[in-house]
């Protein structure tokens, strides 16, 4: 694989970094390195990377804002792609906006406000890139990405094109993207409205988050999906794990469904906390907590049922 990675590094017109640290690129600040991190210059450059990895059968992953992501301490093999914020360009026509998947979520809010559009208030305060928010159908109680998405541009080794959002099987914090596809741009439709009222609502939401979530410490957002009719944080608190610590990681005392890096945490520390919560909640309530976090890399067998996820 070394020869392949060296050749790909020379072929891309964008940036390529060998043995790239991933911890600084994740919200919780833990994890090892990627064999190769690529920031493609444009869609053609991305297509080159996708084709090369497919033909050589080299694993490829896409890194957004690093939220909802736990990278193993041993890192990940193969290629990690990170789209630059301006990738693919932007368009605005009437109520519709086309934005780069590499743009931060705040870009959608800023563009909507400038154009006098409302309807994406739920995005305020959700960290990450628009591609990541789309891939996970991110949202809050007031809305989800699927509520505003019209089309999503997907790139594969065969090319890129827009597909209707309704074809992507959006569910609670999930989307059914075709295997090997990369979200490159998103098209949303909003409504003209009172931008001052919209801004006030977003400010209030952000202030509420600051009061109820540990935003001052590295974390990857909600650790587990809320079970139907209940809250993961309540269940974790109920089994006595609020504030519980393993190594440098702990369940937040502010919100128990958040794991925070209190300093020099390892991925193993974080995964141990996730396991412990799942075991105790299952034993006490018969509820299996499902991770909202994606796991990258080689985690030791048996640590977590979801560790087999790619």
Secondary structure in CASP SS format (residue, H / E / C, confidence):
PFRMAT SS
TARGET T0000
AUTHOR 0000-0000-0000
METHOD secondary structure of the structure
MODEL  1
X C 1.00
X H 1.00
X H 1.00
X H 1.00
X H 1.00
X H 1.00
X H 1.00
X H 1.00
X H 1.00
X H 1.00
X H 1.00
X C 1.00
X C 1.00
X C 1.00
X E 1.00
X E 1.00
X E 1.00
X E 1.00
X E 1.00
X E 1.00
X E 1.00
X C 1.00
X H 1.00
X H 1.00
X H 1.00
X C 1.00
X C 1.00
X C 1.00
X C 1.00
X C 1.00
X C 1.00
X C 1.00
X E 1.00
X E 1.00
X E 1.00
X E 1.00
X E 1.00
X E 1.00
X E 1.00
X C 1.00
X C 1.00
X C 1.00
X H 1.00
X H 1.00
X H 1.00
X H 1.00
X H 1.00
X H 1.00
X H 1.00
X H 1.00
X H 1.00
X H 1.00
X H 1.00
X H 1.00
X H 1.00
X H 1.00
X C 1.00
X C 1.00
X C 1.00
X E 1.00
X E 1.00
X E 1.00
X C 1.00
X C 1.00
X C 1.00
X C 1.00
X C 1.00
X C 1.00
X E 1.00
X E 1.00
X E 1.00
X C 1.00
X C 1.00
X C 1.00
X C 1.00
X E 1.00
X E 1.00
X E 1.00
X E 1.00
X E 1.00
X E 1.00
X C 1.00
X C 1.00
X C 1.00
X C 1.00
X C 1.00
X C 1.00
X C 1.00
X C 1.00
X C 1.00
X E 1.00
X E 1.00
X E 1.00
X C 1.00
X C 1.00
X E 1.00
X E 1.00
X E 1.00
X E 1.00
X E 1.00
X C 1.00
X C 1.00
X C 1.00
X E 1.00
X H 1.00
X H 1.00
X H 1.00
X H 1.00
X H 1.00
X H 1.00
X H 1.00
X H 1.00
X H 1.00
X H 1.00
X C 1.00
X C 1.00
X E 1.00
X E 1.00
X C 1.00
X C 1.00
X H 1.00
X H 1.00
X H 1.00
X C 1.00
X C 1.00
X C 1.00
X C 1.00
X C 1.00
X E 1.00
X H 1.00
X H 1.00
X H 1.00
X H 1.00
X H 1.00
X H 1.00
X C 1.00
X C 1.00
X C 1.00
X E 1.00
X E 1.00
X C 1.00
X C 1.00
X E 1.00
X E 1.00
X H 1.00
X H 1.00
X H 1.00
X C 1.00
X E 1.00
X E 1.00
X E 1.00
X E 1.00
X E 1.00
X E 1.00
X E 1.00
X E 1.00
X C 1.00
X C 1.00
X E 1.00
X E 1.00
X E 1.00
X E 1.00
X E 1.00
X E 1.00
X H 1.00
X H 1.00
X H 1.00
X H 1.00
X C 1.00
X C 1.00
X E 1.00
X C 1.00
X C 1.00
X E 1.00
X C 1.00
X C 1.00
X C 1.00
X C 1.00
X C 1.00
X C 1.00
X C 1.00
X E 1.00
X E 1.00
X E 1.00
X E 1.00
X E 1.00
X E 1.00
X E 1.00
X E 1.00
X C 1.00
X E 1.00
X E 1.00
X C 1.00
X C 1.00
X H 1.00
X H 1.00
X H 1.00
X H 1.00
X H 1.00
X H 1.00
X H 1.00
X H 1.00
X H 1.00
X H 1.00
X H 1.00
X H 1.00
X H 1.00
X H 1.00
X H 1.00
X H 1.00
X H 1.00
X H 1.00
X C 1.00
X C 1.00
X C 1.00
X C 1.00
X C 1.00
X E 1.00
X E 1.00
X E 1.00
X E 1.00
X E 1.00
X C 1.00
X E 1.00
X C 1.00
X C 1.00
X C 1.00
X C 1.00
X C 1.00
X C 1.00
X C 1.00
X H 1.00
X H 1.00
X H 1.00
X H 1.00
X H 1.00
X H 1.00
X H 1.00
X C 1.00
X C 1.00
X C 1.00
X C 1.00
X C 1.00
X C 1.00
X E 1.00
X E 1.00
X C 1.00
X C 1.00
X E 1.00
X E 1.00
X E 1.00
X C 1.00
X C 1.00
X C 1.00
X C 1.00
X C 1.00
X C 1.00
X E 1.00
X E 1.00
X E 1.00
X E 1.00
X C 1.00
X C 1.00
X C 1.00
X C 1.00
X C 1.00
X H 1.00
X H 1.00
X H 1.00
X H 1.00
X H 1.00
X H 1.00
X H 1.00
X H 1.00
X H 1.00
X H 1.00
X H 1.00
X H 1.00
X H 1.00
X H 1.00
X H 1.00
X H 1.00
X H 1.00
X H 1.00
X H 1.00
X C 1.00
X C 1.00
X C 1.00
X C 1.00
X C 1.00
X E 1.00
X C 1.00
X C 1.00
X E 1.00
X E 1.00
X E 1.00
X C 1.00
X C 1.00
X C 1.00
X C 1.00
X C 1.00
X C 1.00
X C 1.00
X C 1.00
X H 1.00
X H 1.00
X H 1.00
X H 1.00
X C 1.00
X C 1.00
END
